[in-house]
Amino acid sequence: MSDMTRNEVQEQLQAIFRDVFDDESIELTDEMTADDVEDWDSLSHITLIHEIEAAFNIRFTTKEIIASKNVGEFIDMIERKLS
């Protein structure tokens, strides 16, 4: 798992987003934020975090979650935790 490329992380993350938001058309970009995804509210954010943590077998701190401004920063954070 720790040898995942950024693209592999993004692909897995995209699958999680599509599942959580039940929207197969979601295409993740580094700049994407909650404003770009319909139904991305605080409750779905918690679900998203939980699913990401489970899928990658990692844990985020509250501080890390709050500090992440967009999908790109999430990918960076996941990569750091996997390395």
C-alpha positions in Angstrom: 0.0 0.0 0.0 2.8 2.4 0.8 4.1 2.3 -2.8 1.0 3.9 -4.2 1.5 6.6 -6.8 -0.3 9.9 -6.6 -2.5 8.7 -9.5 -3.4 5.5 -7.7 -4.3 7.4 -4.5 -6.4 9.8 -6.6 -8.2 6.9 -8.4 -9.0 5.2 -5.1 -10.1 8.5 -3.6 -12.3 9.1 -6.6 -14.0 5.7 -6.2 -14.7 6.6 -2.5 -16.2 10.0 -3.5 -18.4 8.4 -6.2 -19.6 5.8 -3.6 -20.2 8.3 -0.8 -22.0 10.8 -3.0 -23.6 8.1 -5.2 -22.5 10.0 -8.3 -20.4 8.1 -10.9 -19.7 11.4 -12.8 -17.5 12.8 -10.1 -14.0 13.5 -11.5 -11.6 14.6 -8.8 -9.2 17.5 -9.4 -6.6 18.9 -7.0 -8.6 22.2 -6.8 -12.0 20.5 -6.0 -13.6 21.6 -2.8 -16.9 20.9 -1.0 -18.5 23.7 -3.0 -17.9 21.7 -6.2 -19.8 18.6 -5.2 -23.5 18.6 -4.7 -24.6 17.2 -1.3 -21.0 17.6 0.2 -22.0 18.9 3.6 -20.7 18.4 7.1 -22.4 15.0 7.5 -21.2 13.6 4.2 -17.7 15.0 5.0 -17.6 12.8 8.1 -18.7 9.8 6.1 -16.0 10.7 3.5 -13.3 10.9 6.1 -14.3 7.6 7.6 -14.4 5.9 4.3 -11.0 7.3 3.3 -9.4 6.3 6.6 -10.9 2.7 6.3 -9.8 2.3 2.6 -6.2 3.5 3.2 -5.9 2.2 6.7 -4.8 5.6 8.0 -6.1 8.1 10.6 -6.5 11.8 10.3 -6.3 14.3 13.2 -9.1 16.9 13.5 -6.4 19.5 12.8 -5.4 17.8 9.5 -9.1 17.6 8.4 -9.7 21.2 9.1 -6.5 22.3 7.5 -7.3 20.5 4.2 -8.6 23.1 1.8 -9.1 20.9 -1.3 -8.8 17.4 -2.7 -5.2 18.0 -3.7 -4.3 18.7 -0.1 -6.1 15.5 0.9 -4.2 13.5 -1.6 -0.9 15.0 -0.3 -1.9 14.1 3.3 -2.8 10.6 2.3 0.5 10.2 0.5 2.4 11.4 3.6 0.6 9.0 5.8 1.2 6.1 3.5 5.0 6.7 3.2 
